[in-house]
């Protein structure tokens, strides 16, 4: 069966403008253009659009989707199995969050008592969800889905003591950074201390540390205006200073 752009958009629940944009960037090219100038999509494009929308639901960027589905080794059946696993994981996470919210409501309204451990598990998931919503697309584009998923799993596996240590270390990074920034020297002892504290902090969330990845994160603080705004909110220029301090630090240390 063949579809015009209007019919395919209605079938998939997306706008015709979106389909035209997908065509423009080479993500979803119609099988042909008819004599009246209409885009015509065959079953192959319908199946491809389904894959694209699956990946979008998982937070994958359009550039990344295009690289995936145009790779000669791409296998749509294997991709569907992968989608299913990720969606099942996502459903499990959502179920846990819903359960935590319900337990919290029951606790606050006096129907049950909620343990600190239960509150803590919900807090970790909330942080993961917020990070995904705010920075997930850029982080996944830079480091890949596998690395980000491993990092999220590591956070979910933290004990309360480990989580509290990470929170405390993150605060220490910010305090030391402010002190180091006053020196105006990213190679100062305070700057090196800041960079090392930052390494310790991110290592709590990463499965393994490399100085290349550390330097990449520091560059992201300058390249992404949201990170820059966070570090520069009290002292403009602090994000660039942290980037420079970490780059100097990573040039001096071994993995």
C-alpha positions as CSV (number, residue, x, y, z in Angstrom):
1,X,0.0,0.0,0.0
2,X,1.2,3.5,-0.8
3,X,0.6,6.8,1.1
4,X,0.7,10.5,0.3
5,X,2.4,12.7,2.9
6,X,-1.0,13.7,4.3
7,X,-2.2,10.1,4.7
8,X,1.1,8.9,6.2
9,X,1.2,11.9,8.6
10,X,-2.3,11.0,9.8
11,X,-1.4,7.3,10.1
12,X,1.7,8.0,12.2
13,X,0.2,10.9,14.2
14,X,2.8,13.4,13.1
15,X,2.5,16.6,11.0
16,X,3.1,16.7,7.2
17,X,5.6,19.5,8.0
18,X,7.6,16.9,10.0
19,X,7.6,14.4,7.1
20,X,8.7,17.1,4.7
21,X,11.6,18.0,7.1
22,X,12.6,14.3,7.3
23,X,12.7,14.3,3.5
24,X,14.7,17.5,3.4
25,X,17.4,16.1,5.8
26,X,17.5,12.7,4.1
27,X,16.1,10.9,7.1
28,X,13.0,9.5,5.3
29,X,12.9,9.8,1.6
30,X,9.7,9.0,-0.3
31,X,9.8,6.1,-2.8
32,X,8.8,8.5,-5.6
33,X,7.3,11.8,-6.5
34,X,4.2,11.4,-8.7
35,X,3.3,13.4,-11.8
36,X,1.4,15.9,-9.6
37,X,4.4,16.5,-7.4
38,X,3.1,14.6,-4.4
39,X,5.4,12.6,-2.2
40,X,4.5,8.9,-2.3
41,X,5.6,6.5,0.5
42,X,5.7,2.8,0.1
43,X,5.6,0.1,2.8
44,X,9.4,0.3,3.2
45,X,9.2,4.0,4.2
46,X,6.3,3.2,6.6
47,X,8.5,0.6,8.3
48,X,11.4,3.0,8.4
49,X,9.2,5.8,9.9
50,X,8.2,3.4,12.6
51,X,11.9,2.8,13.5
52,X,12.5,6.6,13.5
53,X,9.6,7.2,15.9
54,X,10.8,4.4,18.1
55,X,14.2,6.0,18.4
56,X,12.7,9.4,19.0
57,X,10.7,8.0,21.9
58,X,14.0,6.8,23.4
59,X,15.5,10.3,23.2
60,X,17.8,9.7,20.3
61,X,18.7,12.7,18.2
62,X,17.7,12.9,14.5
63,X,21.3,13.0,13.4
64,X,22.0,9.8,15.4
65,X,18.9,8.1,14.1
66,X,20.0,8.9,10.5
67,X,23.5,7.4,11.2
68,X,21.9,4.3,12.7
69,X,19.3,3.5,10.1
70,X,21.6,4.3,7.1
71,X,24.4,2.1,8.4
72,X,24.9,-0.8,6.0
73,X,24.9,-3.2,9.0
74,X,21.5,-1.9,10.3
75,X,19.1,-4.8,10.9
76,X,15.5,-3.7,11.5
77,X,14.5,-6.9,13.3
78,X,17.5,-6.6,15.7
79,X,16.6,-3.0,16.2
80,X,13.0,-4.0,17.2
81,X,14.4,-6.4,19.8
82,X,16.6,-3.7,21.1
83,X,13.7,-1.2,21.2
84,X,11.6,-3.7,23.1
85,X,14.3,-4.2,25.7
86,X,14.8,-0.5,26.2
87,X,11.0,0.1,26.4
88,X,10.6,-2.7,29.0
89,X,13.4,-1.1,31.0
90,X,11.8,2.3,30.7
91,X,8.4,0.8,31.8
92,X,10.0,-0.8,34.8
93,X,11.5,2.6,35.8
94,X,8.2,4.4,35.3
95,X,6.4,1.7,37.4
96,X,8.9,2.2,40.2
97,X,8.4,6.0,40.1
98,X,4.6,5.6,40.1
99,X,4.9,3.2,43.1
100,X,7.2,5.6,44.9
101,X,4.7,8.5,44.3
102,X,1.8,6.3,45.5
103,X,3.7,5.3,48.6
104,X,4.7,8.9,49.3
105,X,1.0,10.0,49.1
106,X,-0.1,7.1,51.3
107,X,2.6,8.1,53.8
108,X,1.7,11.8,53.8
109,X,-2.0,11.1,54.2
110,X,-1.4,8.7,57.0
111,X,-2.4,5.4,55.4
112,X,1.1,3.8,55.5
113,X,4.6,4.5,56.7
114,X,7.3,4.9,54.1
115,X,10.9,3.9,54.9
116,X,13.8,6.2,54.2
117,X,15.2,3.6,51.8
118,X,12.0,3.8,49.7
119,X,12.1,7.6,49.6
120,X,15.8,7.5,48.6
121,X,15.1,5.1,45.7
122,X,12.5,7.4,44.3
123,X,14.8,10.4,44.6
124,X,17.5,8.7,42.5
125,X,15.1,7.9,39.8
126,X,13.8,11.4,39.8
127,X,17.3,12.8,39.4
128,X,17.9,10.4,36.5
129,X,14.7,11.4,34.8
130,X,15.4,15.1,35.2
131,X,18.9,14.8,33.8
132,X,17.6,12.9,30.8
133,X,15.0,15.5,30.1
134,X,17.4,18.4,30.5
135,X,20.7,17.1,29.0
136,X,20.0,13.6,27.8
137,X,20.1,14.3,24.1
138,X,23.4,16.1,24.1
139,X,25.1,13.7,26.5
140,X,23.9,10.7,24.6
141,X,25.1,12.2,21.3
142,X,28.5,12.9,22.8
143,X,29.1,9.6,24.8
144,X,26.6,7.2,23.3
145,X,23.6,5.4,24.7
146,X,25.6,2.6,26.2
147,X,27.7,4.8,28.4
148,X,24.8,6.9,29.6
149,X,22.7,3.9,30.4
150,X,25.6,2.4,32.4
151,X,26.0,5.7,34.3
152,X,22.3,5.7,35.1
153,X,22.5,2.1,36.3
154,X,25.4,2.9,38.5
155,X,23.5,5.8,40.1
156,X,20.5,3.5,40.7
157,X,22.8,1.0,42.4
158,X,24.3,3.5,44.8
159,X,23.7,3.0,48.5
160,X,22.4,6.0,50.5
161,X,25.9,6.6,51.9
162,X,27.4,6.6,48.4
163,X,24.7,9.0,47.1
164,X,25.2,11.4,50.0
165,X,29.0,11.3,49.4
166,X,28.4,12.2,45.7
167,X,26.2,15.1,46.7
168,X,28.7,16.4,49.2
169,X,31.6,16.0,46.8
170,X,29.6,17.9,44.2
171,X,29.1,20.8,46.6
172,X,32.8,20.7,47.5
173,X,33.7,21.1,43.8
174,X,31.6,24.2,43.5
175,X,33.1,25.8,46.7
176,X,36.7,25.0,45.7
177,X,36.0,26.2,42.1
178,X,34.9,29.6,43.4
179,X,38.0,29.9,45.5
180,X,40.3,28.9,42.6
181,X,38.5,31.3,40.3
182,X,39.7,34.2,42.4
183,X,43.3,33.3,41.6
184,X,42.6,33.8,37.9
185,X,45.2,31.0,37.3
186,X,43.8,27.7,36.0
187,X,47.2,26.1,36.7
188,X,47.2,27.1,40.4
189,X,47.2,24.5,43.2
190,X,43.6,25.4,44.0
191,X,42.7,24.9,40.3
192,X,44.3,21.5,40.3
193,X,42.5,20.6,43.5
194,X,39.3,21.6,41.9
195,X,39.9,19.5,38.8
196,X,40.9,16.5,41.0
197,X,37.7,16.9,43.1
198,X,35.8,17.1,39.8
199,X,37.4,13.8,38.7
200,X,36.5,12.1,41.9
201,X,32.9,13.4,41.6
202,X,32.2,12.2,38.0
203,X,34.0,8.9,38.7
204,X,31.2,8.1,41.2
205,X,28.8,8.1,38.2
206,X,31.0,6.7,35.5
207,X,32.0,3.0,35.2
208,X,35.6,3.9,34.3
209,X,37.5,7.2,34.1
210,X,39.6,8.4,31.2
211,X,41.2,11.8,31.0
212,X,39.9,12.2,27.4
213,X,36.3,11.8,28.6
214,X,37.0,14.2,31.5
215,X,38.4,16.8,29.2
216,X,35.4,16.3,26.9
217,X,33.0,17.0,29.8
218,X,34.9,20.2,30.6
219,X,34.6,21.4,27.0
220,X,30.8,20.7,27.1
221,X,30.6,23.1,30.0
222,X,31.6,25.9,27.6
223,X,30.0,24.6,24.4
224,X,26.5,24.1,26.0
225,X,25.0,27.4,27.2
226,X,23.0,25.6,29.8
227,X,26.1,24.3,31.6
228,X,27.8,27.7,31.1
229,X,24.8,29.5,32.7
230,X,24.9,27.1,35.7
231,X,28.6,27.7,36.4
232,X,28.6,31.4,35.5
233,X,25.5,32.4,37.4
234,X,27.5,34.0,40.3
235,X,30.9,34.5,38.6
236,X,30.9,35.0,34.8
237,X,33.8,33.1,33.2
238,X,33.8,30.3,35.8
239,X,32.8,27.6,33.3
240,X,35.7,28.5,31.0
241,X,38.0,28.6,34.0
242,X,36.9,25.1,35.1
243,X,37.4,23.9,31.5
244,X,40.9,25.3,31.4
245,X,41.8,23.9,34.8
246,X,40.6,20.4,33.9
247,X,42.4,20.5,30.5
248,X,45.6,21.4,32.3
249,X,45.0,18.7,34.9
250,X,44.3,16.0,32.4
251,X,47.4,16.8,30.5
252,X,49.4,16.2,33.6
253,X,47.9,12.9,34.8
254,X,47.7,9.3,33.6
255,X,44.5,7.3,33.4
